[in-house]
Amino acid sequence: MRIAVLTDVHANLTALRAVLDDIRTHGPFQVVVSGGDQICGGPRPMETWDALESAGVTMLKGDTERDLEIGSFKAVPGRGLRRDLILAVFDWTMKRVPKDLREHSAALPETLRLQVDNGPALLLAHANGVNLQDFIWADTPANELERLIGPNPPALMVVGHIHAPLQLEYKTTTILRPGSVGLKYEPQWASVAHWAEVWWDKEQAAWAYRVHKVEWDHRLEIEAGRAVNYPGVRILPGYEAG
């Protein structure tokens, strides 16, 4: 079994198209999974949803899908322009995405658990194995990691939520965060999207993985944002680079 996993598209259609093209290049895959946060945080939520559906991608629920259904965004720390723009983007997305789609996206499954030949499990989730919001950091304490992996620990857990790549081991579980598709905060990754190729290695009787990096043109998404009066153009990846 071969699986492609992408996370945190955040309504960035340009980056998503680049990743889907790269996935097709490395295919075929039995399953392509998007690990939540599909349609909030960028200028093209509806187009992003349509592209994922057209590509046959299995979508999981993220915290932004939950927030769009209840109509309330999680607290944004601090003050200033960036905070104001993030809140404006949420309000803009609420108006842009119809209620039926907000409800449908909030009804997506939170996790996907896979096994091959009765072997150890692969768990795909947005943030962790137990909820949609708690973070896994490189220095998360062991007792907290154990809680966030959840009951029946998988051999491999692939998550998103935080947009930077991460790989760490805890007891019998490998935690992989490939990195986001559509939203990066680090300048060196402004125009880089990540996705993971995961497969069942029959000889080793174990899950194996490889992370892929894809370049995309941030200027196209900035132009698309301006065309629809998207309020978050200034915080799109690559904006400060021109």
Disulfide bonds with the S-S distance in Angstrom:
none
